[in-house]
């Protein structure tokens, strides 16, 4: 009797903490289905089940999760984005290769999402046609006026639909952010006069909001914004507007230092990858000077590389042989390329053969000496991989704890530093190709 009471109580508590999705996907039988949610830049599994022989399934997901999720069918390339907001609902999908055959039952959130996508696509199609016609009717005032009026009407359709949704609708929030993201490339390519409007939309976002962190849209939001800033005319404008946007999310996340660190790391790497080095440096220094944000060791190294290893600074000396006291400083060469890599690193495996092939040319043409610091912890693997290197290699088998890596604040491989004879940092190289291009431009 006690066991029955306990089981009944457990089921009651469990059901109060969970929501369910029941569905049928006709063509997907005896197949695993996974419901995946989001936490910032990270995906997390919310539920998993297997369809029966008719394609029926039930997924039970946490009631406290409000956000977007992807419904992933094993062995099927496409996935379905659904919105979760305290709803027990059903879906029927006659053909998983055709989204038009998808139906939601008892889900205001997902029906709103589906309707909004249709409204937006319909408006975009009409706008493309109207804007094509507009210059053709510039000598016909009445028709021109009608077209202009219709353009304004179609441009307002999506916003009007969002306004009709209740304030507690997750679809209302999700669609607003998604619209901002989808407009970034359109603004950049077709309507540069809208850039300032989109900047303000980005700056007004509450970046600490759980609705955003559970949306799966963070990457698209930051990627799109920083790419849009590159449409400004010169590097100074690009950097200033980029930094202004960075300040907006830094301020917004003052109340949540951990989330600030996560976004800062993502944006820093993204800015570096897009060669926005001034903006990356600005972000790094802002993070290092935050009084309310204690960085972990990895992120400290990430950002310190811009403060202590900035171009123009003097790089630390590296002892390469304890017996002979040979060091980086003692190498007599116009340029010294210090590389941190490892035999197990995929990108290093791509770059290393290229470096071997161009080493003699670089040495003879530009007086470049290469010093390759391995992060390997297995000395035999290091020896086997680099045994035929024509340049100097070094490994103490201490991995990321090797003093050179710590002194240079290295957090990833491969990492390149091009130094002059006196160890002044001349450039942060991205690849062998970048090295050749830099040398060529500076030694004409």
C-alpha positions in Angstrom: 0.0 0.0 0.0 2.8 2.4 0.9 4.6 1.6 -2.4 1.4 2.5 -4.3 1.0 5.8 -2.5 4.7 6.6 -3.0 4.5 5.8 -6.7 1.3 7.8 -7.1 2.9 10.8 -5.3 6.0 10.5 -7.5 4.0 10.5 -10.7 1.9 13.5 -9.5 5.1 15.5 -8.7 6.8 14.4 -12.0 3.8 15.4 -14.1 3.6 18.8 -12.4 7.3 19.4 -13.4 6.9 18.3 -17.0 5.1 19.0 -20.2 4.5 16.6 -23.1 4.5 16.7 -26.9 2.5 13.9 -28.6 2.9 13.4 -32.3 2.7 11.3 -35.3 5.2 11.4 -38.2 3.9 9.0 -40.8 7.1 8.1 -42.5 9.2 7.8 -39.4 8.7 4.5 -37.7 10.7 2.8 -34.9 13.1 5.8 -35.1 14.8 7.7 -32.3 13.6 11.3 -31.9 15.5 13.9 -29.8 14.2 17.2 -28.4 17.2 19.6 -28.0 17.0 22.9 -26.2 19.5 25.8 -25.9 21.5 27.4 -23.1 23.3 30.3 -24.7 25.7 28.8 -27.3 25.3 25.3 -25.9 22.7 22.7 -26.9 21.1 20.5 -24.3 19.0 17.4 -24.6 15.5 18.0 -23.2 13.9 14.6 -24.0 14.4 11.5 -26.1 12.1 8.7 -27.3 11.5 6.3 -30.1 8.5 6.3 -32.5 6.3 3.2 -32.6 5.5 1.1 -35.7 2.9 3.8 -36.8 5.1 6.8 -36.2 3.5 7.8 -32.9 5.6 9.3 -30.1 5.4 11.1 -26.8 8.1 13.4 -25.6 8.1 14.7 -22.0 10.2 17.8 -21.5 10.9 20.0 -18.4 8.1 22.4 -17.5 10.5 25.2 -16.5 12.0 25.3 -20.0 10.7 28.2 -22.0 12.4 28.7 -25.3 13.0 27.3 -28.7 14.0 23.6 -29.3 14.9 21.5 -32.3 13.0 18.2 -32.9 15.7 16.0 -34.5 14.9 12.7 -36.2 17.8 10.3 -36.3 19.1 9.6 -39.8 17.1 12.6 -41.1 19.0 15.7 -42.2 16.3 18.3 -41.6 15.1 19.3 -38.1 12.0 21.1 -36.9 12.2 24.2 -34.8 9.4 24.3 -32.2 8.6 26.7 -29.3 8.0 25.5 -25.8 6.0 27.6 -23.3 4.0 25.6 -20.7 2.0 23.8 -23.4 0.9 20.2 -23.7 0.4 19.9 -27.5 0.3 17.5 -30.4 1.7 17.6 -33.9 0.9 15.7 -37.0 3.5 15.5 -39.9 2.3 13.6 -42.9 5.6 14.1 -44.8 8.7 15.1 -42.9 10.3 16.4 -46.1 7.5 18.9 -46.6 6.8 21.5 -43.9 3.5 22.4 -45.4 2.1 19.0 -44.2 2.9 19.9 -40.6 0.0 20.6 -38.2 0.1 21.7 -34.5 -2.8 21.0 -32.2 -3.4 23.0 -29.0 -0.2 25.1 -29.4 -0.8 28.8 -29.7 3.0 29.3 -29.7 3.8 27.1 -32.7 0.7 28.1 -34.7 1.8 31.7 -34.2 5.3 30.8 -35.4 4.0 29.0 -38.5 1.6 31.8 -39.4 4.3 34.5 -38.9 6.7 32.7 -41.3 4.0 32.6 -43.9 3.1 36.3 -43.4 6.7 37.3 -43.6 7.5 35.3 -46.7 4.4 36.6 -48.5 5.3 40.2 -47.6 8.9 39.7 -48.8 7.7 38.3 -52.1 5.4 41.2 -52.7 7.9 43.8 -51.6 10.5 42.4 -54.1 8.0 42.9 -56.9 6.8 46.3 -55.8 10.3 47.7 -55.4 11.1 46.4 -58.8 8.1 48.2 -60.3 8.6 51.5 -58.4 11.3 53.1 -60.6 9.4 52.0 -63.7 6.4 54.1 -62.7 8.2 57.3 -61.6 6.5 59.3 -64.4 3.0 58.0 -63.4 2.3 59.9 -60.1 -0.9 58.1 -59.2 0.4 54.6 -59.8 3.7 55.5 -58.2 1.9 56.8 -55.1 -0.2 53.5 -54.9 3.0 51.4 -55.1 4.7 53.4 -52.4 1.6 53.1 -50.2 1.5 49.3 -50.8 5.3 49.0 -49.9 4.6 50.7 -46.6 1.6 48.4 -46.0 3.6 45.2 -46.7 6.6 46.4 -44.6 4.2 46.7 -41.6 2.5 43.3 -42.0 5.0 41.4 -39.8 5.1 44.0 -37.1 1.3 44.3 -37.0 1.0 40.5 -36.6 3.5 40.5 -33.6 1.5 43.3 -31.9 -1.6 41.1 -31.9 0.2 38.3 -30.0 -0.3 38.3 -26.2 2.5 39.8 -24.1 3.4 36.5 -22.5 3.8 34.8 -25.9 7.3 33.4 -26.4 6.6 33.4 -30.2 6.3 37.2 -30.0 9.8 37.5 -28.5 11.4 34.8 -30.6 10.1 36.2 -33.9 11.2 39.7 -33.0 14.8 38.6 -32.5 14.7 36.3 -35.5 13.4 39.2 -37.7 16.3 41.4 -36.6 18.8 38.6 -37.6 17.2 38.0 -41.0 17.2 41.7 -41.7 20.9 42.1 -41.1 22.1 40.8 -44.6 19.2 42.5 -46.3 20.1 45.9 -44.8 23.8 45.3 -45.6 23.2 44.4 -49.3 20.1 46.5 -50.2 19.2 49.2 -47.6 22.4 50.8 -46.1 20.2 53.7 -44.9 18.7 51.3 -42.3 22.0 50.4 -40.6 21.6 52.9 -37.8 18.1 51.6 -37.1 19.3 48.0 -36.9 22.2 49.1 -34.6 19.7 50.6 -32.2 17.5 47.5 -32.3 20.6 45.4 -31.4 21.7 47.8 -28.6 18.2 47.8 -27.0 18.2 44.0 -26.6 18.3 42.7 -23.0 21.1 40.2 -23.4 20.6 38.7 -20.0 17.0 37.6 -20.8 16.5 33.9 -20.4 14.2 34.0 -23.4 17.2 35.0 -25.5 19.5 32.4 -24.0 17.0 29.7 -24.7 16.3 30.8 -28.3 19.2 29.2 -30.1 19.6 32.6 -31.8 22.7 34.0 -30.0 25.2 33.0 -32.7 23.1 34.4 -35.5 22.5 37.6 -33.5 26.2 38.4 -32.9 27.5 37.1 -36.2 24.9 39.2 -38.1 25.5 42.4 -36.1 29.3 42.4 -36.4 29.1 41.5 -40.1 26.7 44.4 -40.6 29.1 46.8 -39.0 31.7 45.9 -41.7 29.5 47.7 -44.2 30.7 51.1 -42.9 33.1 52.9 -45.2 36.4 52.8 -43.4 38.2 50.9 -40.7 37.8 53.7 -38.1 34.0 53.8 -38.6 33.8 50.0 -38.5 35.8 49.8 -35.3 33.8 52.7 -33.6 30.4 51.2 -34.4 31.5 47.7 -33.5 32.8 48.9 -30.1 29.6 50.8 -29.5 27.6 47.6 -30.0 30.0 45.7 -27.8 29.5 48.2 -25.0 25.7 47.7 -25.2 25.9 44.0 -24.4 28.7 44.4 -21.9 26.5 46.8 -19.9 23.4 44.7 -20.3 25.3 41.7 -18.8 26.8 43.6 -15.8 24.3 41.7 -13.6 25.4 38.3 -14.9 29.2 38.0 -15.1 29.2 34.4 -16.1 27.1 35.0 -19.2 29.2 38.1 -19.9 32.3 35.9 -20.0 30.6 33.4 -22.3 29.5 36.0 -24.9 32.9 37.8 -24.6 34.8 34.7 -25.5 32.5 34.0 -28.4 32.7 37.5 -29.8 36.4 37.9 -29.2 37.1 34.8 -31.3 34.6 35.9 -33.9 36.2 39.4 -34.2 39.7 37.9 -34.5 38.5 35.5 -37.2 37.0 38.4 -39.2 40.4 40.3 -38.8 38.7 43.0 -36.7 41.8 43.1 -34.4 41.2 46.6 -33.0 37.7 45.7 -31.9 38.9 42.4 -30.5 41.6 44.2 -28.5 39.0 46.7 -27.2 36.8 43.8 -26.0 39.8 42.0 -24.4 40.8 45.1 -22.5 37.3 45.9 -21.4 37.0 42.4 -20.0 40.3 42.5 -18.2 39.3 45.8 -16.6 35.9 44.6 -15.3 35.7 45.0 -11.5 32.7 42.7 -11.2 33.7 39.9 -13.5 36.3 37.5 -12.3 37.7 35.6 -15.3 38.7 32.0 -15.2 42.2 31.0 -16.2 41.4 30.1 -19.8 39.6 33.4 -20.5 42.3 35.4 -18.7 44.8 33.9 -21.1 42.5 34.6 -24.0 42.2 38.3 -23.2 45.7 38.9 -21.7 47.2 38.0 -25.0 45.9 41.4 -26.2 47.2 43.4 -23.2 50.6 41.8 -22.7 51.2 40.3 -26.1 49.9 43.3 -28.2 51.7 44.3 -31.4 54.6 46.6 -30.5 55.2 45.0 -27.1 58.3 42.9 -26.4 57.7 39.2 -26.2 59.2 37.1 -23.3 62.4 35.3 -24.0 62.1 31.5 -24.3 64.9 29.1 -23.1 65.1 26.4 -25.7 67.9 24.3 -24.3 68.8 24.3 -20.6 72.2 22.7 -21.2 73.5 25.2 -23.8 71.3 28.1 -22.6 70.2 28.6 -26.2 67.2 30.9 -26.2 64.9 32.8 -28.5 66.8 36.0 -27.8 70.1 34.5 -28.9 68.9 33.5 -32.3 70.4 35.9 -34.9 67.7 36.6 -37.5 65.7 39.6 -38.8 62.4 37.9 -38.0 61.6 35.1 -35.6 58.3 33.3 -36.1 57.2 31.6 -32.8 54.6 29.0 -33.3 52.7 27.1 -30.7 51.3 23.8 -32.1 50.9 20.1 -31.4 51.0 16.8 -33.4 47.4 16.1 -32.5 46.0 19.5 -33.6 44.1 19.2 -36.9 44.8 22.8 -38.0 48.5 22.3 -37.1 48.5 19.2 -39.2 47.3 21.3 -42.1 49.8 24.2 -41.5 52.9 22.2 -40.6 53.6 20.7 -44.1 53.2 24.2 -45.6 55.7 25.6 -43.2 58.2 22.9 -44.0 57.8 23.6 -47.8 58.2 27.4 -47.5 60.8 27.5 -44.7 63.9 27.7 -47.0 62.3 30.4 -49.1 61.3 32.5 -46.1 64.8 32.1 -44.6 66.6 33.0 -47.8 64.3 35.8 -48.9 63.2 37.5 -45.7 65.7 36.1 -43.0 62.9 34.4 -41.1 63.7 31.8 -38.5 60.9 29.5 -37.3 60.8 28.3 -33.7 58.1 25.7 -33.2 56.9 25.1 -29.5 55.0 21.9 -29.2 52.2 21.5 -26.7 52.5 17.7 -26.9 52.6 15.8 -23.6 53.8 12.6 -25.2 57.5 13.1 -26.1 57.6 10.1 -28.4 54.6 11.4 -30.4 56.3 14.8 -30.6 59.6 13.3 -31.8 57.9 11.1 -34.5 55.9 13.9 -35.9 58.5 16.6 -36.0 61.6 14.6 -36.6 62.1 15.9 -40.1 61.4 19.5 -39.3 64.0 21.8 -41.1 63.5 24.4 -38.4 63.9 24.5 -34.6 61.4 22.6 -32.5 61.0 22.4 -28.8 58.9 20.3 -26.4 59.1 19.8 -22.6 56.1 17.4 -22.5 54.2 19.7 -20.1 51.5 20.6 -22.5 49.6 23.8 -21.8 51.7 24.1 -18.6 54.9 24.7 -20.5 56.3 28.1 -19.4 56.5 29.4 -22.9 52.7 28.9 -23.5 51.9 30.5 -20.1 54.2 33.4 -20.7 52.7 34.0 -24.1 49.1 33.5 -22.9 48.5 30.8 -25.5 45.0 29.3 -25.3 44.7 27.6 -28.7 46.8 25.9 -31.4 48.2 26.9 -33.8 49.1 30.4 -32.4 51.7 32.5 -34.3 53.8 35.4 -33.2 56.1 37.2 -35.7 58.9 38.9 -33.8 61.8 41.1 -34.9 65.4 40.5 -33.9 64.9 42.2 -30.5 61.7 40.2 -29.8 59.4 43.1 -30.6 55.9 41.7 -31.7 55.5 42.7 -35.3 52.3 40.8 -36.2 49.9 38.1 -35.1 49.9 35.7 -38.0 46.9 33.6 -38.8 48.4 31.0 -41.3 51.4 30.3 -43.5 49.6 32.2 -46.3 49.1 35.2 -44.1 52.8 35.1 -43.1 53.9 35.2 -46.7 51.5 38.1 -47.6 52.6 40.1 -44.5 56.3 39.7 -45.3 55.8 40.6 -49.0 53.9 43.7 -48.1 56.5 44.9 -45.6 59.6 44.1 -47.7 58.8 45.5 -51.1 
